[in-house]
Amino acid sequence: MAKQTCPRCGMESKRDAWWDRHPVAAVIAGLYTLTFMAMMLSVYPVAAAVMIVVAAVSGLLYSAARERRRRAALAARADWEHQALMAASLRWPAPPALPTATPPRRRRGADHWSTTEPMRKSA
């Protein structure tokens, strides 16, 4: 299955490769390549081995470049999201300061060291 990576957002789509859009042309190209390789292998085995190695190396290079593009797309998306989050934090007003919690007042116990005064008589 083919995957196409969007350079902007990193989304992978299965229907964006040419062989997905043109399956008949892909089958014809594949059969032609297989027939050509079979004929070349039967007539020139050394050249066919070289062609197979070249095809394998080019496939590896293509997959490495594709992975690099995918990672670059993901990094670009992450940078964009980070920049949007940082800009959004500057637009919002600062939250109001929370009141500091005061500890409850402790009741004072009886004062045994002071002199006692008589209570005033109420009239």
Residue pairs with C-beta under 8 A, 6 or more apart in sequence:
1 14
2 14
2 16
2 17
2 19
2 20
3 12
3 13
3 14
3 17
4 12
4 13
4 14
4 15
4 16
4 17
5 11
5 12
5 66
5 69
5 70
5 73
6 12
6 13
6 73
7 69
7 72
7 73
7 76
8 73
8 76
8 77
9 73
9 77
10 70
10 73
10 74
10 76
10 77
12 70
14 20
15 21
18 25
18 26
19 25
19 26
37 48
37 51
37 52
40 47
40 48
40 51
41 48
